């Protein structure tokens, strides 16, 4: 699974990055910044994290470590916990 996630070079995390930047830049600006970074990443063949670091609005607010955290799929589990809890609860009813 990790190989498949890494194949996107971080682009799969674009929404998470946008949500992470929204409190600092505003939602609309964050959307545009991430869109530009995605376009640059695709055009230049670089990871999204590198493209984000090239954007002055992002680089002024986040260092590489923060950008790496935002683009790491392992840090973005969304509703996974509640899904697991529901499955386990349902399994207990069956047993």
C-alpha positions as CSV (number, residue, x, y, z in Angstrom):
1,X,0.0,0.0,0.0
2,X,2.8,2.4,0.9
3,X,4.3,1.9,-2.6
4,X,1.0,2.9,-4.2
5,X,0.8,6.0,-1.9
6,X,4.3,7.0,-2.6
7,X,3.8,6.7,-6.4
8,X,1.8,10.0,-6.3
9,X,4.9,11.8,-4.8
10,X,2.6,13.5,-2.3
11,X,-0.1,14.6,-4.6
12,X,-2.6,12.3,-2.9
13,X,-2.2,14.6,0.1
14,X,-3.2,17.8,-1.6
15,X,-6.5,18.2,0.2
16,X,-4.8,17.5,3.6
17,X,-2.1,20.1,2.8
18,X,-4.8,22.6,1.8
19,X,-6.7,22.1,5.1
20,X,-3.4,22.4,7.0
21,X,-2.6,25.7,5.3
22,X,-6.1,27.1,5.5
23,X,-5.8,28.4,9.1
24,X,-2.7,30.4,8.2
25,X,-3.5,31.5,4.6
26,X,-7.3,31.4,4.5
27,X,-9.1,28.6,2.7
28,X,-9.3,30.2,-0.8
29,X,-5.6,31.2,-0.8
30,X,-4.6,27.8,0.6
31,X,-6.5,26.2,-2.3
32,X,-4.8,28.3,-4.9
33,X,-1.3,27.8,-3.3
34,X,-1.8,24.0,-3.3
35,X,-3.1,24.0,-6.8
36,X,-0.1,25.9,-8.0
37,X,2.2,23.5,-6.1
38,X,0.5,20.5,-7.6
39,X,0.8,21.9,-11.1
40,X,4.5,22.6,-10.5
41,X,5.1,19.2,-9.0
42,X,3.6,17.5,-12.1
43,X,5.3,19.8,-14.6
44,X,8.8,19.5,-12.9
45,X,8.5,15.9,-11.8
46,X,9.2,16.8,-8.2
47,X,7.4,15.7,-5.0
48,X,4.6,18.0,-3.7
49,X,6.7,18.8,-0.6
50,X,9.5,20.3,-2.8
51,X,7.0,22.3,-4.9
52,X,5.4,23.7,-1.7
53,X,8.8,24.8,-0.4
54,X,9.3,26.8,-3.6
55,X,6.2,28.8,-3.0
56,X,7.1,32.0,-1.0
57,X,3.7,32.0,0.8
58,X,4.3,28.5,2.1
59,X,8.0,28.8,2.8
60,X,7.4,31.9,4.9
61,X,5.2,30.0,7.2
62,X,6.3,26.3,7.2
63,X,9.7,24.7,7.3
64,X,10.5,21.4,5.5
65,X,9.6,19.3,8.5
66,X,6.1,20.8,8.8
67,X,5.6,20.3,5.0
68,X,6.8,16.7,5.2
69,X,4.3,16.1,8.0
70,X,1.4,17.6,5.9
71,X,2.4,15.5,2.9
72,X,2.8,12.2,4.8
73,X,-0.1,9.8,4.2
74,X,0.5,8.1,7.5
75,X,-0.4,11.3,9.3
76,X,-3.8,11.6,7.6
77,X,-6.0,8.8,8.7
78,X,-9.2,10.8,8.5
79,X,-12.2,8.7,9.9
80,X,-10.2,5.5,10.0
81,X,-10.6,5.2,13.8
82,X,-14.3,5.5,13.8
83,X,-14.6,2.9,11.0
84,X,-12.4,0.5,12.9
85,X,-14.5,1.0,16.0
86,X,-17.7,0.3,14.1
87,X,-16.4,-2.9,12.6
88,X,-15.1,-4.1,15.9
89,X,-18.5,-3.4,17.6
90,X,-20.3,-5.2,14.8
91,X,-18.0,-8.2,15.1
92,X,-18.6,-8.4,18.8
93,X,-22.4,-8.6,18.1
94,X,-21.8,-11.5,15.7
95,X,-19.7,-13.6,18.1
